[in-house]
Each structure stands twice: as structure tokens, then as C-alpha cells.
Amino acid sequence: MKNKKLIIILISLLIILSIGIYFVFNKSINTNNTSVTSIIKSEIENIDWSSYDSEEITLTKSVEITKEGVYQLTGTITDGYIYISTDGNVKLILNNVTITNSSGPAIYVENAKNVEISTVSDTSNTLTDGASYKNYDEDVNGCIFSKDDLILSGEGTLKVIGNYEDGIVSKDDLEINSGTYIIDAKNNGIKGKDSVTIENGTFTISSLGDAIVATNDTDDTKGYILINNGNFNIKTTGNTNSVSAKGIKAVTQIEINGGTFEINTTDDGIHTDGNIVINNGNITINSKDDGIHADGLIEIDNGTFNITAAEGIEATYVKINDGNIDISASDDGINAGRKSTNYEVTIEINGGNITIKMGQGDTDGIDSNGNIYINGGTVNITGQSPFDYDGEAKYTGCTIIVNGEKTNTITNQFMGGGMAQGMPQDRNMDQGNGGRRMR
């Protein structure tokens, strides 16, 4: 009887050990099966303006609008503004309009359900605010300022000069459907509190602060930016020690589905405290900090990227499924570090053509404080340290080129880091240096 019990115990232990070995050596390449779930959908209603009364106004002085409707504006206000306060919807149609206000915003929406500002095709319209706001609440800070949902559209040109702080501001949702915009702002260029949605348009933005930003940090379903198309020329020139000077910045999530972007920033090019998903686009970034940064997850499904930055792409979890990505970095090319507890620290490459050129010094082409999984695509790295990881590295298929030579190994430059399965580690260490990293 005792022998029988012993045999049963031994068989049970062997089964448990076998299961453990199976899970150790057959661990999923993508441990999180991670992808971005979109929370993004514009909440601004689609308004049929044909059912509203229309009025034509020739501007010579300040105008107060207290009744819903469509207002077709032409003319000039040399020192004044458009003021809107109504419970309904208002549409302003700008037809060669010039508005300058020496002591406040050019257009101020204190109350409305929705306001749409549209430019007539082949017209040029200019709005300029004052360098100081005299009789306004502290939160009123934009050349176009709306406390409610704001829509911009049209086929003309709108130039916005924000001398006080911001260029275009909505304290609710902000949606831009079309038009040409030239924005020069002392602080932020385009700001929506709850969201910024851009369907199309041409944008030239110069700002000391963030160029495009969504700021709501109290609601996980708000504070996002969605860009489906458009042409963007963005330049920020602020001092990053005192002000955020990022190109595109959101609290919760950024989603880009297309468009052409030229982004030159003193801070991050594209940044969020949450997640970024890029499905397509032609994106050029020249940044003195990170090119693309998310505290959570960055998922790239397609697109063309040309990034010159201190760090090219950085997040807790970086997932690249496809795309043509060219990175020149002075620190790390692609970096994964713990910035969020929602994801395992990982770099996962499933496809695409990735070229990374590293500067001299303590730099890594692909650097993970956790894991590296390479499953497909082409990775071409030029630099002293191609890979660095602290967890595990798995290679199941990919063309890897390091300094012009093909290899099928993921070397590791970190003493004590995880072992690449079935591959040697390149520790490249000076044993007389106390175990510190040497490049």
C-alpha cells in the first residue's frame, strides 16, 4: 500500500513538473496578446444647417449673437469681437473677415449647444487677439475660445494669431472637418479639453507650447486625439524646462489613421500618458526629446516614419506590426521602460521594415527593460549596441542586419539580463569594471 501511494505521488509530481516545463518553453511570443482598443468616437452631433434661419452681417464693430441660426459674416472689426450666448446651435460663415481685439478673444462662445465656424472657398480670414485679457474669467485664454462644442470647416483659409496664450480652444469637444489653418500661438495652437478630432484640412502651426493638445485628465473616455487625414506642418519652440512644447499631445489616447506630418519640436513629437495607435500616415519627426512617446502602449500597424530624436519610439509596450520606419537617435532607437502598470515591459516586432541608426556613446538600437520578441519583418541596426534587454528575448523569424551583416541572434549588452532562447549573449563586458555596462 505504501509503495502504491509513493508511486501515485511520484506520478503526480512528474505531471506537475511536465506542465511547468511546457509553460516555460512554450510561452506565447506576445505574452499580453496586446492591442489598442479604440475608445475614440467624436461625440459632436451632425447638424443640418439648412433648417436654420440665416442672416448676413457686415462687420464694423463688435457683434453679440444671442439667437441660434446661421450668420454670414464679411468685413472688418478693428478693435472688438464676436460674442455668442444662446441655448441653441450657431454657425458662423466667414467671407473675407478680419477681426482684431486688443483686450480679449476675437471670437468668444460663452454659451451654446454647438458652434461651427466655416470659411468660404477662396477667402482669407484673419483673427487676432490681445496680448492681455482685461474683463474675462481666468480660463478664457484663446483667440477663438468656446466653452462648448466647437466645429471648424470650410474651404477657405483661416489665420489665427494667439497673442495672449492659445490659438483655438474648446472647453468641450473640438472637431475640424476641412479648411486651411495658419496658427501662431504664444502657448498652445489647437486645444480641446475633452477631445480633438481632425477629419481633414491643412495646418501650419507655430507655437511656444503644444501644437495640438487634448487635456481632460479626469475621465478615461475623454482627453483623446483622433486624426483621420490632413496635412500638418508643426513647429514648437518653447523652453521645455518651463512649458510643454510637444507636437501632438493627449492625456488618454492618440489614434492616427492617415495624413502627412512634418513635426519639429523641442519636446516630444507625439505624446500621450495613455496609448497610441497609428494605422497609417506619412510622419516625419525631428525632436530634441522623444519622437513618439506613450506611457502605455504604442501600436504601429502601417505607415511611413522618418524620426530624428534623442529616443525614437518609447513606451511601456511597443508593438510594430507593419510600416516603413527609419530612426536616427542619439539615445535609444526603440525603448520599452516601465511607465505604466497596465502592460508588461516589451518590444514586439511582427513585421515592417525598420532601420535604426544610433549615435555614439551609451546608446542602444532596441532597448527593453523587459522582453524583446521579434517575429517578422526586417530590422537593420547601425550602432555599437544593437540590442539590450533585462527580461527574455525570442526570435521566431525576421531579417536582422547589424552593421551591414545579417545575423539570426539577438545579442544582449546587459550583464545579468535575460537569455535569448537558443542564442548566445554578447555581454561585451570589462571584467575589471565592477560589472558595469561597457560600450
Secondary structure, DSSP 8 states (H G I E B T S, - for coil): -HHHHHHHHHHHHHHHHHHHHHHHHT--SSTT----------------GGGS-EEEEEESS-EEE-S-EEEEEEEEESS--EEEE-SSEEEEEEEEEEEE-TTS-SEEEEE-SEEEEEE-TT-EEEEE--SS-SSS-TT--EEEEESSEEEEEESSEEEEEESSSEEEEESSEEEE-S-EEEEEESS-SEEESSEEEE-S-EEEEEESS-SEEE---S-TTSSEEEE-S-EEEEEE---TTTS---SEEESSEEEE-S-EEEEEESS-SEEESSEEEE-S-EEEEEESSEEEEESSEEEE-S-EEEEEESEEEEESEEEE-S-EEEEEESSEEEEE--S-SSS--EEEE-SSEEEEEE-SSS-EEEEESSEEEE-SSEEEEESS--EEESS-EEESS-EEEETTEEES-----STT---BTTS-------GGGTT----
